[in-house]
Amino acid sequence: MKKKGLVLAGLLLLTAGVFAGCSKKESNTFTVGFDANFPPYGYTDESGAYVGFDLDLAAEVAKRNGWEIKLQAIDWDSKDMELSSGSIDCIWNGFTMSEERIDKYEWTTPYVDNSQVFVVKKDSGITTQADLAGKIVAVQADSSALEALNSDECSELLASFSELVTVPDYNTAFMNLEAGAVEAIAMDIGVAKYQNSARDDQFLILDEELVSELYGVGFLKGNTELRDKVQTSLNEMAADGTLDQIAEKWSLTDSVVLGETE
């Protein structure tokens, strides 16, 4: 179930066209909408500060454009409302460029290759997706993993679960997994690796992917002016090594694809 090629093809067709920018940036403030419970891409640390890989990227983009950055934590399932109302300038926090979303936003080119995977306890005896039959599986609301599970390609896999539980964030999902309330989590591999490392590697990430997808920055449909400015800065960061430096800081070097897909 590899979607990356299809998503990239659709994306390149969109970004190659000429759009009439109906929304221009009139403020010097760059407001980034993100999920504050999505480490290592964006989250609240122990001191209460917003940190993460995507937030560092956004801060560098703002610096290069002379903008004042504002980090706006949002409910992930309200992201479209926040964007359309003008409360945020973009959605930048592990935002998957799924086929269902491609036509709904203006996108940068992909910068992270991300896979959706299943996480289980090491001693659960679950080693393949087939072993998830009859199991309770958790997934974040309005996430790419949930979208994938609800696709036609995954209908048999979804039907095999005894229950699919929707949670507001992955911290809740891992607490439920630790407590035995669920037996697996469907989620992004980058977040899975981070969460597992933070919990002393007591979990297992199944080798078999649910789906392979890409992350991009999403803007309001028609707002190509702002999208293009952010894209230019990201390209410069990829060329001068800044992107790799930030990725190394967050242990995401192997996931960065900007420059490889253009």
C-alpha positions as CSV (number, residue, x, y, z in Angstrom):
1,M,0.0,0.0,0.0
2,K,2.6,2.5,-1.0
3,K,1.0,5.9,-1.6
4,K,4.2,8.1,-1.8
5,G,4.5,8.0,-5.5
6,L,0.9,8.9,-6.1
7,V,1.0,11.7,-3.6
8,L,4.2,13.1,-5.1
9,A,2.8,13.0,-8.6
10,G,-0.4,14.9,-7.5
11,L,1.6,17.4,-5.5
12,L,4.0,18.2,-8.4
13,L,1.1,18.8,-10.7
14,L,-0.4,21.2,-8.2
15,T,2.7,23.1,-7.4
16,A,3.8,23.4,-11.0
17,G,0.6,25.3,-11.9
18,V,-0.1,29.0,-11.6
19,F,-2.5,30.0,-8.9
20,A,-4.3,33.2,-8.3
21,G,-3.3,34.0,-4.7
22,C,-6.4,35.1,-3.0
23,S,-4.9,35.4,0.4
24,K,-1.8,37.6,1.0
25,K,0.3,38.1,4.1
26,E,-0.5,41.5,5.5
27,S,1.0,41.0,8.9
28,N,4.6,40.6,9.9
29,T,3.6,37.8,12.3
30,F,3.9,34.3,11.0
31,T,1.3,32.2,13.0
32,V,2.0,28.5,12.9
33,G,-0.8,26.1,13.9
34,F,0.4,22.8,15.5
35,D,-0.6,20.0,17.8
36,A,1.1,20.5,21.1
37,N,1.1,16.7,21.8
38,F,3.0,15.4,18.8
39,P,6.7,14.9,19.7
40,P,9.2,15.2,18.2
41,Y,7.6,17.5,15.7
42,G,5.8,19.8,18.0
43,Y,4.9,19.5,21.7
44,T,5.1,21.1,25.2
45,D,8.2,20.2,27.1
46,E,8.5,19.9,30.9
47,S,9.1,23.6,31.3
48,G,5.9,24.4,29.4
49,A,7.7,25.7,26.3
50,Y,6.7,24.7,22.8
51,V,9.5,22.7,21.1
52,G,10.0,20.3,18.3
53,F,11.5,19.7,14.9
54,D,8.8,21.4,12.9
55,L,8.7,24.4,15.2
56,D,12.5,24.8,14.8
57,L,12.0,24.7,11.0
58,A,9.2,27.3,11.2
59,A,11.3,29.5,13.5
60,E,14.2,29.5,11.0
61,V,11.9,30.3,8.1
62,A,10.4,33.2,10.0
63,K,13.9,34.5,10.8
64,R,15.0,34.4,7.2
65,N,11.9,36.3,6.1
66,G,12.0,38.9,8.9
67,W,8.8,37.7,10.5
68,E,7.8,37.4,14.1
69,I,6.8,33.8,14.7
70,K,3.8,32.9,16.8
71,L,3.3,29.3,17.8
72,Q,-0.4,28.6,18.0
73,A,-1.4,25.2,19.7
74,I,-4.6,23.9,18.2
75,D,-7.0,21.0,18.5
76,W,-5.9,18.9,15.6
77,D,-9.5,18.1,14.5
78,S,-10.2,21.9,14.4
79,K,-7.2,22.7,12.2
80,D,-9.3,23.5,9.1
81,M,-11.5,26.0,11.0
82,E,-8.4,27.6,12.4
83,L,-6.9,28.0,9.0
84,S,-10.0,29.2,7.2
85,S,-10.8,31.8,10.0
86,G,-7.3,33.3,9.7
87,S,-6.3,32.3,13.2
88,I,-3.3,30.6,11.8
89,D,-1.2,31.1,8.6
90,C,-0.4,27.4,8.1
91,I,-0.6,23.9,9.5
92,W,2.9,22.8,10.2
93,N,3.2,19.8,12.5
94,G,3.6,16.3,11.0
95,F,0.9,17.2,8.4
96,T,0.5,14.2,6.1
97,M,0.0,14.9,2.4
98,S,-2.5,12.2,1.8
99,E,-4.4,11.8,-1.4
100,E,-7.6,12.9,0.3
101,R,-5.9,16.2,1.4
102,I,-3.9,17.2,-1.7
103,D,-6.7,19.3,-3.3
104,K,-7.7,21.0,0.0
105,Y,-4.6,23.0,0.7
106,E,-1.7,24.8,-0.9
107,W,1.3,22.6,-0.1
108,T,5.1,23.0,0.1
109,T,7.0,20.1,-1.5
110,P,7.5,17.2,0.9
111,Y,10.2,17.5,3.5
112,V,9.8,14.3,5.6
113,D,9.1,10.8,4.5
114,N,6.7,9.3,7.1
115,S,5.2,5.9,7.5
116,Q,2.2,4.8,9.5
117,V,2.9,1.8,11.7
118,F,1.6,-0.2,14.6
119,V,3.1,-0.1,18.1
120,V,2.6,-2.9,20.6
121,K,4.1,-4.1,23.9
122,K,7.2,-6.1,23.4
123,D,5.8,-9.0,25.4
124,S,2.4,-9.0,23.7
125,G,3.2,-11.7,21.2
126,I,2.0,-9.5,18.4
127,T,4.6,-9.4,15.6
128,T,2.6,-8.9,12.4
129,Q,-0.5,-7.1,11.3
130,A,-2.3,-10.5,11.1
131,D,-1.8,-10.8,14.8
132,L,-3.9,-7.7,15.4
133,A,-7.1,-9.7,14.6
134,G,-9.4,-9.6,17.6
135,K,-7.3,-6.8,19.3
136,I,-8.3,-3.4,20.5
137,V,-6.4,-0.7,18.5
138,A,-6.0,3.0,19.3
139,V,-5.6,5.8,16.9
140,Q,-5.6,9.6,17.1
141,A,-8.7,11.5,16.0
142,D,-8.4,13.1,12.5
143,S,-5.0,11.5,11.9
144,S,-3.4,10.1,8.8
145,A,-3.4,6.6,10.5
146,L,-7.2,6.9,11.0
147,E,-7.6,8.0,7.4
148,A,-5.6,5.0,6.2
149,L,-7.5,2.5,8.3
150,N,-10.8,3.9,6.9
151,S,-9.6,3.5,3.3
152,D,-10.8,0.7,1.1
153,E,-7.3,-0.8,1.0
154,C,-7.5,-1.4,4.8
155,S,-11.1,-2.5,5.1
156,E,-10.2,-6.1,5.9
157,L,-7.6,-5.2,8.4
158,L,-9.9,-2.8,10.2
159,A,-12.7,-5.4,10.2
160,S,-10.3,-7.8,11.9
161,F,-9.9,-5.6,15.0
162,S,-12.2,-6.2,17.9
163,E,-12.4,-2.4,18.4
164,L,-10.8,0.8,17.0
165,V,-10.6,3.4,19.8
166,T,-10.1,7.0,18.9
167,V,-8.1,9.1,21.3
168,P,-7.3,12.9,21.3
169,D,-3.5,12.5,21.3
170,Y,-0.8,9.9,21.4
171,N,0.2,10.5,25.0
172,T,-3.3,9.2,25.9
173,A,-2.8,6.3,23.5
174,F,0.5,5.2,25.1
175,M,-1.0,5.5,28.6
176,N,-3.8,3.2,27.4
177,L,-1.3,0.8,25.9
178,E,0.7,0.7,29.1
179,A,-2.4,0.1,31.1
180,G,-3.6,-2.7,28.8
181,A,-6.8,-0.8,27.8
182,V,-5.7,-1.2,24.2
183,E,-3.3,-3.7,22.5
184,A,-1.9,-1.6,19.7
185,I,-1.6,1.9,18.4
186,A,-1.6,3.0,14.7
187,M,0.6,6.1,14.3
188,D,3.4,7.9,12.6
189,I,6.8,6.2,12.8
190,G,8.7,9.3,13.8
191,V,6.4,9.8,16.8
192,A,6.4,6.1,17.6
193,K,10.2,6.0,17.7
194,Y,10.3,9.1,19.9
195,Q,7.7,7.8,22.3
196,N,9.3,4.4,22.5
197,S,12.7,5.9,23.3
198,A,11.2,8.1,26.0
199,R,9.6,5.0,27.6
200,D,12.9,2.9,27.7
201,D,12.1,1.0,24.5
202,Q,9.5,-1.2,26.1
203,F,7.4,-1.3,22.9
204,L,7.7,-2.9,19.5
205,I,7.2,-1.2,16.2
206,L,5.9,-3.7,13.7
207,D,8.0,-4.0,10.6
208,E,5.0,-4.1,8.2
209,E,3.9,-0.5,7.4
210,L,0.3,0.5,7.4
211,V,1.1,3.1,4.7
212,S,4.1,5.2,3.6
213,E,3.3,8.9,3.3
214,L,4.9,12.4,3.3
215,Y,4.8,15.5,5.4
216,G,4.4,19.0,4.0
217,V,3.3,22.4,5.2
218,G,-0.3,23.2,4.4
219,F,-1.7,26.7,3.6
220,L,-5.2,28.0,2.9
221,K,-6.2,27.2,-0.6
222,G,-5.2,30.1,-2.9
223,N,-2.5,31.4,-0.5
224,T,0.3,30.6,-2.9
225,E,2.2,33.8,-2.0
226,L,2.9,32.8,1.5
227,R,3.5,29.1,0.5
228,D,6.1,30.2,-2.1
229,K,8.0,32.3,0.5
230,V,8.1,29.5,2.9
231,Q,9.1,27.0,0.2
232,T,12.0,29.3,-0.9
233,S,13.3,29.4,2.6
234,L,13.1,25.7,3.0
235,N,14.9,25.1,-0.2
236,E,17.7,27.5,1.0
237,M,17.8,25.6,4.3
238,A,18.2,22.3,2.5
239,A,20.9,23.7,0.3
240,D,23.0,25.3,3.0
241,G,22.7,22.3,5.5
242,T,20.5,24.0,8.1
243,L,17.7,21.5,7.5
244,D,20.0,18.6,8.1
245,Q,21.4,20.3,11.3
246,I,17.9,20.7,12.7
247,A,17.0,17.1,11.7
248,E,20.1,15.8,13.5
249,K,19.1,17.6,16.6
250,W,15.8,15.7,16.7
251,S,17.2,12.4,15.4
252,L,15.2,12.7,12.2
253,T,18.1,12.8,9.7
254,D,17.0,9.6,8.0
255,S,13.5,11.0,7.4
256,V,14.3,14.2,5.6
257,V,13.6,14.1,1.8
258,L,13.6,17.7,0.8
259,G,15.9,18.0,-2.2
260,E,15.6,14.3,-3.0
261,T,12.1,14.6,-4.4
262,E,12.4,17.8,-6.5
